[in-house]
Amino acid sequence: MKDRIHMDPASTLKRIPLAPHQNTSEITPTQDLFVLAHMGVPRVEPEDRCFEIGGLVDTPRVFHLDDLKSYPKHSVQSVHECAGNPMTPEIPTRRVGNIVWSGVKLASLLDAVGVKPDAGYLWSFGLDTGEFEGIPVDQYCKDLPLWRVAAGDVLVAYELNGAPLPPEHGYPARLFVPGFYGTNSVKWLQRMELADRRLDGLFTTTFYNDEMSSTAIDSRSRSKPVWEIAPESIIVSPAPDTRLSATRHTIEGW
């Protein structure tokens, strides 16, 4: 895969246009949405772009962008939040936005291939490849429990705020999982596999896990995957370091 994917940039890309308190719009403008690409940004032409769904399915199938657009388009307005730097998970970064994502329901694509009864997880692989923190990575991959897909709002998205996905946000198609941290919404989809177990990979069982009780029996049970977004609030007014008079004030946020 490395021979046919052009990465530009070919190293970690971070862009954080807004501090949390600067999220004053209900819908975050695309240019203000944070960007985190662990190994850079793949550059591909849409006519060459497709992904396959295989594994524990009745009929493996390749989907092109035109195939996705042949399904009814669904839109989901949802918070999109970064889980933080996996090298320093104890430090909150609070990169967050509220976005309208549009695409095809993942459940519709899974119906088309037929999921076998023993499947319990969806493995998703992106086209991004390279090196992360000195570790060679063939491609970015994450897993997702199928119970989350059953809710019906998980998308294979090809639009962000009513326009085609920008390259840094996964153009031309990406996974989006409402209510889960952004790390689970794999960009630049290359393939999906249905499986009966979790995916053992750098970004699944090594990074992006929260430590649990130290009395657990084995290492895997001492941590849990970073899936659901934890409840939190963002105060946008008054802004940090604002000097307030000794009177009544309104606190606003999301």
N, C-alpha and C positions, 0 to 999 in steps of 0.2 A: 504494500500500500504506500510506503514511503516514497517509492519511485514515481508514483503518478499523482501525488497530491502536492500542490504548490502552496506553501505556507507563507503568508505575508501579513504581519510579521511572523517570524519563525521562532519566537520566544514569548514568554508570558506578557500578555497585554492587560493592563489595568487602567481603567478610566473612571473616575468618580467625580462627576460634575457638581453634585450637590451634597452638602452636609445634610444629615437627617432633618434638622429644623427648617431647611430650605425647601422641603417638599410641601409647597403651599397650594399646588394644583391637585384637584381630586384625581385627574388622570395625568400621569407623569409624561411630559413630552418626550418623544423618542430620543432627541438629542441630549436630554437630561438624565436618561437612564444609565445606571452604572454598567460597566463592561468588565468582565473577568474571563479571560481566555488563558487557561493554564499553559498551553504550549504554542499559542499564537492562533492565527485565523486561516483556515483553509480557503483557498480561492478556487471555485469550480463553476463551470458553466451549467445552467439548469438543464439543457438538453442532454448533458452527459450524466446527470445526477439521478440516482435512484437508490432505493434501499430495499432489502429483502426481509421478510418475516419468515422465520424457519424454526427449527427445534421441534418441540412437542406440539406439532400442528398436523392437521390432516393433509393440507395442500400448501406447501411452501410457495410463496409468491413474491415477485418483484413489483414494487410500486414506483412509478415515475411521478413527477410533479403534476402532470396532466391527469393521472389517475386519481390523485388526491383531490384535485379540483372537480372531478366528476361526481364526488359525493356531496351531500348537502353541507354547506358551510355553517359552522357554529362559532359563536363568539363567546368568550368568557372574560369578564373583568375581574382581575385578581391581583392581590399583593404579590410582588416578586421580590424576594429577599435573599441576600447572600448569606451563607452559613458561616462565613469568616475564612481566615487563612488556615488551611489544614495543618500547617506547621506550628501554629500557635493558637490552637482551638480555644484556649482559655481567655483570649482577648476578643471582646465583642467589637465588630466593625460596623454593624448597623447600616449596611448599604441596602437601601430599600426603595421601591417604587410601586406604583399602582398602574397596571397596564391592561389594555384590551387586546387579547390574543384571539386570532381567528384561524380556523383550519377544519380538519375532519376529526370526528371523534375516534379515538384509538379503538374503542369497543367495536366500531363498525369495521375497521380493518381486521381485527381479530375474528370477528364473525365470518369474514370473507375467507380466512384461511382455516378456520375450525380448530379451536384449542382442545387438546387432548385432556381427559379428566385428571391425569396425574400432574399437570402443570400447576405450579403455584407462584412462579415468579416470571417477570419479564426482564430479560437482559437487553440493554440498549447500548450500541456502539456508535461513537462519532468518528468523523473523518480526521479530527485533529490528532496529530502525531508529533513526536519530537522528544523533548527532555523537560522534566519538571524537577526543580531543586536538585539537579545533578543526577536524576534517575531517568534512564531511557524508558520511554513509554511508546509502545506500538500504536495504541489508540486509546482515547478516553472511553471509559465504559462504566455504567452504573446498573443497579438492579432495582426492581420495583415490585412490591407484592401485588398479586392480581386482585386482591380484595379492594385495593385503591382504584383500580381501573373500573371495577364494577359500578362505581358511583356514576359513571357516564360523562364526567366533565373533563377527563384527561384528553388532551388534544395532540395530534400531530399538526403543529401550527406552521402556516406559511405566510401569515400576516401579523404585524405588530402595529397597533393603533391605526388600523385600516390601510396600511401600505405593506408591500413586500418586505420580508425580513431584511434588515441590513446585514452585510456579511458578518460583522462582529457579533450579531445576535443569532446566527445559525442559518443564514440564507443558503439554500432556498427552503429547507424544512427542518423543524426541530420538535422534540418532545416538549410538552408543557404540562406540569402536574400542579394544579391549583392547591394551595395550602401546604405544599412541600417546598423545602428550601431549593434555591435555584440550581444547586449542584446536581439535583436529580433530573432536571429538565435538559436532557442531552441535546446539544446543538449539532448541526451538520450530520444528521442521521445517515449512517452507512448500513446498519442492519439491526434487526431485533431477533432475539431468540426466546422461545418459551422454554422454561426449565422447571425441574422439580426441587431446586435448591437455590440458595443465594449464590451469587457470583463472587468468587474469591479473587479479588483484584486490588490494585493499588488504591483506587478511589472508592472501594466498597468496604473492604474489611481491614485495610491498613489505615487510610485516612477517612475523615468524615464519620467518626463514631464518637459517641459520648460515653464517658466512663460511668459505670454503675458501681454497685457495692463491691468492696474489696473482698467480701466473704464468699463471692460466687465460686462455683466449683471449677469452671474452666475459663480460659481467656475469652472465648467468644461471648459467654454469658455475662462477663464483666463489662461489656459495652453494648450499646444499642446503636443502630444506624441513624444517621442524621436524616430523618425523613420529614416528619411534621414540623411546621414552623411553630415555635413557642409563642404564647401570647405576649404581646408587648404593646406599648403605646408610644407615639412620637408627639412631642410638644413642639409646635411651630411658632407659638406666640405665648408669652414673651420669648424672644431668642436668647441663647446663652449670653451671659455677661451684661444683659440689659439692666440698667439702673431704674428701679421703680419707686415711685412716690408712695408714701404711707397712706394708701387709700385702697378702695376696692378695684380689683382687676379681673379681667376675663382671661382664662387660660384656654387656648385653642389647640387642637391637634387631631390626630387620626387614631 
